[in-house]
Amino acid sequence: MWKRLFWRIERTLDYLRYGVLKYRTSYDDLEIKTYLGFGYDKSLHIRGRVLSQKVLPKATATDPKWRNLLRAIRHWFTDEVPYARIRFDCFGTRGMIVCNDEGYFFQTIDLPNRLEHGYLDVGLKLERPASAPQVVSFARCFVPSADASLGVISDVDDTVFATGATSLGTMLKNTLLQNSQTREVFEGVAEFYTELAGGTPELPRNPIFYVTSSPWNLYGMINEVFALRGVPAGPLFMKDWGIDETKFFKSGHHAHKIQAIETVLNAQIDFPFVLFGDSGQEDPEIYTDIVERYPGRIAAVYIRDVTEAGRVAEIEELKAKCRAEGVDLLLSAETGDFVHHARSLEGRLSSPRAA
């Protein structure tokens, strides 16, 4: 009952705020914030949110902890526009998107022709009164190469960089008191993911998708860390930490990750995937479930060991389940072990899939 009560209060406040926005004389501070999407075959998947613009000071490596904390707090508090309407135009295919009550949109666009490899932009325009200035943007999508041989679906926290997700105190310290300039990725991750992506850093051949339980508010920070540390960019699946009828601030990690992985696997993509996670939360269990339910779709499962020895016995049981499906589950604290195994996957990294 209390979740529903909080949700109704928040929804009422959103309605009041949106009602004020409708009668504003200036729309200069509104923006369509977009997140990197992806495409395959004849479909594009675009994502974004309509917000009031918020200019945050650039992070530096010498920023004191109190400044990092203030910046993090400003990241968390957003002024969204619920139920905003956006017109899209993609190669002559046009339509309307209606945002949800938190201002988010997640739209699939079906096109008449197969997509070409590269980064594609979908034109977006916020529907406002005729007298108001136009609010326009572009939703960028990555389309893997026709000769892509492998895809990667990777966790972020404690997989790409250390977060300490198993300890609330450590996680809050790393998230709130550090910034994009001071966060470090695990040794060898940038080089490994670059090899898996293939192609060039500017135009990779294979897609890498990232799944995290962190909120969308941290999207910019994560991408800044990736860019600074040389980790290949890729579509991020993050979480809405708002309030609705079923959740208070955030929904379950397990359900979120399963849904994100299934979104990718069900997008008519016909090459196998490597799943990369850590032992700190439920990644081994989630990935084993995916291996069993999607036979032939997973090439390998890599789990970074970030926990005590007691977790090893549980993961050994999951190894056996994956092995029964013909998939290796590798547990290690060293990125180099994953690199060695990935290179042993016959034809996965260098040979195009069968036509």
C-alpha positions as CSV (number, residue, x, y, z in Angstrom):
1,M,0.0,0.0,0.0
2,W,2.8,2.5,0.9
3,K,4.4,2.0,-2.5
4,R,1.1,2.8,-4.2
5,L,0.7,5.9,-2.0
6,F,4.2,7.3,-2.7
7,W,3.6,6.6,-6.4
8,R,0.3,8.5,-6.4
9,I,1.9,11.5,-4.6
10,E,4.8,11.6,-7.1
11,R,2.4,11.2,-10.1
12,T,0.3,14.1,-8.8
13,L,3.4,16.3,-8.5
14,D,4.4,15.4,-12.0
15,Y,1.0,16.3,-13.3
16,L,1.2,19.7,-11.6
17,R,4.7,20.3,-12.9
18,Y,3.7,19.3,-16.4
19,G,0.7,21.5,-16.2
20,V,2.9,24.4,-15.5
21,L,5.2,23.5,-18.4
22,K,2.3,23.5,-20.8
23,Y,1.6,27.2,-20.1
24,R,5.2,28.4,-20.1
25,T,6.2,31.1,-22.5
26,S,9.8,29.8,-22.9
27,Y,10.9,26.2,-23.7
28,D,14.6,27.1,-24.1
29,D,15.6,25.0,-21.1
30,L,14.0,21.8,-22.4
31,E,16.0,19.0,-24.0
32,I,15.6,15.6,-25.5
33,K,18.4,13.7,-23.9
34,T,19.2,10.6,-25.9
35,Y,21.1,7.4,-25.0
36,L,23.0,5.3,-27.6
37,G,20.6,2.8,-29.1
38,F,21.2,-0.1,-31.5
39,G,19.9,-1.5,-34.8
40,Y,19.9,-4.8,-36.6
41,D,18.4,-6.1,-39.8
42,K,15.5,-3.7,-40.4
43,S,14.8,-2.4,-36.9
44,L,16.2,0.4,-34.8
45,H,15.9,0.7,-31.0
46,I,16.2,4.3,-29.7
47,R,16.1,5.5,-26.1
48,G,16.0,8.8,-24.4
49,R,14.3,11.2,-22.0
50,V,12.8,14.7,-22.0
51,L,14.2,16.9,-19.3
52,S,14.8,20.5,-18.3
53,Q,18.5,21.1,-19.1
54,K,21.0,21.0,-16.3
55,V,24.5,22.3,-16.8
56,L,27.0,20.6,-14.5
57,P,30.6,21.7,-13.9
58,K,33.2,19.5,-15.6
59,A,34.9,16.9,-13.3
60,T,38.6,17.1,-12.8
61,A,41.0,14.6,-11.2
62,T,41.8,17.1,-8.4
63,D,38.2,17.8,-7.4
64,P,37.7,17.4,-3.6
65,K,35.2,14.8,-2.3
66,W,32.7,17.4,-1.3
67,R,32.6,18.7,-4.9
68,N,32.1,15.2,-6.2
69,L,29.3,14.7,-3.8
70,L,27.5,17.9,-4.8
71,R,27.9,17.0,-8.5
72,A,26.5,13.5,-7.8
73,I,23.5,14.9,-6.0
74,R,22.8,17.2,-8.9
75,H,23.0,14.2,-11.2
76,W,20.3,12.4,-9.2
77,F,17.7,15.1,-9.1
78,T,16.1,15.6,-12.5
79,D,13.2,17.7,-13.7
80,E,11.5,15.4,-16.3
81,V,8.6,16.1,-18.6
82,P,6.1,13.2,-18.3
83,Y,4.1,12.1,-21.3
84,A,6.0,14.4,-23.6
85,R,5.3,13.8,-27.3
86,I,8.2,13.5,-29.8
87,R,8.0,13.2,-33.6
88,F,10.7,11.0,-35.2
89,D,12.0,10.9,-38.8
90,C,14.3,8.1,-40.0
91,F,15.0,7.6,-43.7
92,G,11.5,8.9,-44.5
93,T,9.8,6.7,-41.9
94,R,7.9,9.0,-39.5
95,G,5.9,8.5,-36.3
96,M,5.1,9.8,-32.8
97,I,6.6,8.7,-29.5
98,V,4.9,9.3,-26.2
99,C,7.2,9.4,-23.2
100,N,6.2,7.6,-20.0
101,D,5.4,9.3,-16.6
102,E,9.1,9.7,-15.9
103,G,9.8,11.3,-19.3
104,Y,11.6,8.2,-20.8
105,F,11.0,6.8,-24.2
106,F,12.1,3.4,-25.5
107,Q,11.0,3.0,-29.1
108,T,11.5,0.4,-31.8
109,I,11.3,1.7,-35.4
110,D,10.7,-0.8,-38.2
111,L,12.2,0.2,-41.5
112,P,11.6,-1.1,-45.1
113,N,15.3,-1.8,-45.9
114,R,18.1,-3.6,-44.1
115,L,20.3,-1.3,-42.1
116,E,23.9,-0.5,-43.1
117,H,26.8,-0.9,-40.7
118,G,27.8,2.1,-38.7
119,Y,26.3,4.8,-36.5
120,L,22.8,6.1,-37.6
121,D,21.0,9.2,-36.4
122,V,17.2,9.4,-36.0
123,G,15.8,13.0,-36.1
124,L,13.7,13.9,-33.1
125,K,11.5,17.0,-32.5
126,L,9.5,17.8,-29.4
127,E,5.9,18.6,-30.0
128,R,5.3,22.1,-28.6
129,P,3.0,25.0,-29.3
130,A,3.6,26.6,-32.7
131,S,4.8,29.8,-31.0
132,A,7.4,28.0,-28.9
133,P,11.0,27.5,-30.1
134,Q,11.8,24.1,-31.6
135,V,13.4,21.5,-29.4
136,V,15.2,19.0,-31.6
137,S,17.8,16.2,-31.1
138,F,19.2,13.1,-32.7
139,A,19.0,9.5,-31.4
140,R,22.2,7.7,-32.3
141,C,22.2,4.0,-32.9
142,F,25.0,1.5,-33.6
143,V,24.4,-1.1,-36.3
144,P,26.9,-4.0,-36.2
145,S,28.8,-5.1,-39.4
146,A,27.3,-7.7,-41.7
147,D,30.3,-9.9,-41.0
148,A,30.0,-9.5,-37.2
149,S,31.0,-12.8,-35.6
150,L,30.3,-12.2,-31.9
151,G,28.5,-9.9,-29.5
152,V,29.2,-9.0,-25.9
153,I,26.7,-8.4,-23.1
154,S,28.6,-7.1,-20.1
155,D,27.8,-6.0,-16.6
156,V,29.5,-2.7,-15.5
157,D,29.7,-2.5,-11.7
158,D,32.6,-4.7,-10.4
159,T,33.0,-6.1,-13.9
160,V,34.4,-3.1,-15.9
161,F,35.3,-1.0,-12.9
162,A,35.3,-1.6,-9.2
163,T,32.2,-0.4,-7.4
164,G,31.9,-2.6,-4.4
165,A,28.3,-3.4,-5.1
166,T,28.3,-6.1,-2.4
167,S,28.9,-3.5,0.3
168,L,26.4,-0.6,0.5
169,G,29.0,1.7,2.2
170,T,31.7,1.0,-0.4
171,M,29.3,1.4,-3.3
172,L,28.1,4.8,-2.0
173,K,31.6,6.0,-1.4
174,N,32.8,5.0,-4.9
175,T,29.6,6.4,-6.5
176,L,29.2,9.7,-4.6
177,L,32.8,10.7,-3.7
178,Q,34.6,9.9,-7.0
179,N,34.0,11.2,-10.5
180,S,34.6,10.2,-14.0
181,Q,38.2,11.4,-13.9
182,T,39.2,9.4,-10.9
183,R,37.4,6.1,-11.6
184,E,39.7,3.3,-12.9
185,V,38.7,0.2,-14.9
186,F,40.1,-3.2,-14.2
187,E,43.5,-3.9,-15.7
188,G,43.2,-5.3,-19.3
189,V,39.5,-4.6,-19.7
190,A,39.8,-1.8,-22.3
191,E,42.2,-3.9,-24.4
192,F,40.1,-7.1,-24.1
193,Y,36.8,-5.4,-25.1
194,T,38.5,-3.6,-27.9
195,E,39.7,-6.9,-29.3
196,L,36.2,-8.4,-28.9
197,A,34.7,-5.4,-30.7
198,G,37.0,-5.8,-33.7
199,G,37.1,-3.3,-36.5
200,T,38.5,0.1,-35.4
201,P,37.9,2.1,-32.3
202,E,35.9,4.6,-34.4
203,L,33.8,1.9,-36.2
204,P,33.8,-1.5,-34.4
205,R,32.6,-4.6,-36.1
206,N,30.9,-6.4,-33.2
207,P,28.5,-4.9,-30.8
208,I,29.0,-4.6,-27.0
209,F,26.0,-4.0,-24.8
210,Y,26.3,-3.0,-21.2
211,V,23.8,-3.8,-18.4
212,T,23.9,-2.2,-15.0
213,S,21.5,-1.7,-12.1
214,S,22.8,1.9,-11.8
215,P,20.2,4.6,-12.6
216,W,20.0,6.4,-15.9
217,N,21.2,9.6,-14.1
218,L,24.7,8.1,-14.2
219,Y,24.7,7.5,-17.9
220,G,27.0,10.4,-18.7
221,M,29.5,9.6,-16.0
222,I,29.8,6.0,-17.1
223,N,30.3,7.0,-20.7
224,E,33.0,9.5,-19.7
225,V,34.8,6.8,-17.8
226,F,34.7,4.5,-20.8
227,A,36.0,7.3,-23.1
228,L,38.8,8.2,-20.8
229,R,39.9,4.7,-20.2
230,G,39.6,3.4,-23.7
231,V,36.6,1.1,-23.1
232,P,34.6,0.7,-26.3
233,A,31.2,2.5,-26.3
234,G,28.0,0.5,-26.5
235,P,24.3,0.7,-25.7
236,L,23.7,0.9,-22.0
237,F,20.7,-0.7,-20.3
238,M,20.2,1.1,-17.0
239,K,17.4,1.4,-14.4
240,D,14.8,4.0,-13.5
241,W,15.1,4.5,-9.7
242,G,11.8,6.4,-9.5
243,I,8.6,5.4,-7.8
244,D,5.7,3.5,-9.3
245,E,3.0,1.0,-8.2
246,T,5.5,-1.9,-8.0
247,K,8.8,-0.3,-6.8
248,F,10.2,2.3,-4.4
249,F,13.3,3.9,-6.0
250,K,14.4,0.8,-7.9
251,S,13.2,-2.6,-9.1
252,G,14.9,-5.9,-8.8
253,H,18.4,-6.5,-10.2
254,H,17.5,-10.0,-11.5
255,A,14.4,-9.0,-13.4
256,H,16.1,-5.9,-14.9
257,K,19.1,-7.9,-16.2
258,I,17.1,-10.7,-17.6
259,Q,14.8,-8.3,-19.5
260,A,17.8,-6.4,-20.9
261,I,19.6,-9.5,-22.1
262,E,16.4,-10.9,-23.7
263,T,15.8,-7.6,-25.5
264,V,19.2,-8.0,-27.2
265,L,18.8,-11.8,-27.9
266,N,15.3,-11.3,-29.3
267,A,16.3,-8.5,-31.7
268,Q,16.8,-10.9,-34.6
269,I,20.5,-11.0,-34.0
270,D,21.9,-14.2,-35.3
271,F,25.5,-14.4,-33.9
272,P,26.5,-15.8,-30.5
273,F,27.3,-13.7,-27.4
274,V,29.8,-13.7,-24.6
275,L,28.3,-12.8,-21.2
276,F,30.6,-11.0,-18.9
277,G,29.7,-10.4,-15.2
278,D,31.0,-10.7,-11.6
279,S,30.5,-13.0,-8.7
280,G,29.3,-10.2,-6.3
281,Q,25.6,-10.4,-7.1
282,E,23.5,-12.7,-9.3
283,D,25.3,-12.6,-12.6
284,P,26.4,-16.3,-12.5
285,E,22.8,-17.4,-11.8
286,I,21.3,-15.0,-14.3
287,Y,23.7,-16.0,-17.1
288,T,23.3,-19.7,-16.4
289,D,19.5,-19.2,-16.8
290,I,20.1,-17.5,-20.1
291,V,22.4,-20.3,-21.3
292,E,19.7,-22.9,-20.6
293,R,16.8,-20.9,-22.1
294,Y,18.7,-19.8,-25.2
295,P,20.6,-22.9,-26.4
296,G,23.2,-22.2,-29.0
297,R,23.1,-18.4,-28.5
298,I,25.9,-18.1,-25.8
299,A,29.6,-18.7,-26.7
300,A,31.0,-18.3,-23.2
301,V,30.3,-16.9,-19.7
302,Y,33.0,-14.9,-18.0
303,I,32.6,-14.1,-14.3
304,R,35.1,-11.8,-12.5
305,D,35.8,-13.2,-9.0
306,V,35.2,-10.4,-6.5
307,T,33.9,-12.4,-3.5
308,E,35.1,-14.7,-0.8
309,A,35.9,-18.4,-1.3
310,G,32.4,-19.5,-0.1
311,R,30.9,-18.3,-3.5
312,V,33.1,-20.7,-5.4
313,A,31.1,-23.8,-4.6
314,E,27.9,-22.3,-5.8
315,I,29.5,-21.2,-9.1
316,E,31.0,-24.7,-9.6
317,E,27.4,-26.0,-9.7
318,L,26.5,-23.4,-12.3
319,K,29.6,-24.3,-14.3
320,A,28.3,-27.9,-14.6
321,K,24.9,-26.6,-15.8
322,C,26.5,-24.5,-18.5
323,R,28.9,-27.3,-19.5
324,A,25.8,-29.5,-20.1
325,E,24.7,-26.9,-22.7
326,G,28.2,-26.9,-24.3
327,V,29.1,-23.5,-22.8
328,D,32.2,-22.8,-20.6
329,L,31.7,-20.7,-17.5
330,L,35.0,-19.3,-16.4
331,L,35.6,-17.8,-13.0
332,S,38.7,-15.7,-12.4
333,A,40.0,-12.5,-10.9
334,E,42.3,-11.8,-13.8
335,T,41.2,-10.4,-17.1
336,G,44.0,-12.2,-18.9
337,D,42.3,-15.6,-18.2
338,F,39.2,-14.4,-20.1
339,V,41.4,-13.1,-23.0
340,H,43.1,-16.5,-23.3
341,H,39.8,-18.4,-23.3
342,A,38.2,-16.0,-25.8
343,R,41.0,-16.4,-28.2
344,S,40.5,-20.2,-28.0
345,L,36.9,-19.9,-29.3
346,E,37.3,-21.3,-32.7
347,G,36.5,-18.7,-35.4
348,R,34.6,-16.5,-33.0
349,L,36.8,-13.4,-33.1
350,S,38.1,-13.4,-36.6
351,S,35.8,-15.3,-38.9
352,P,32.5,-13.9,-40.2
353,R,29.5,-16.0,-39.5
354,A,28.0,-18.1,-42.2
355,A,25.9,-16.3,-44.7
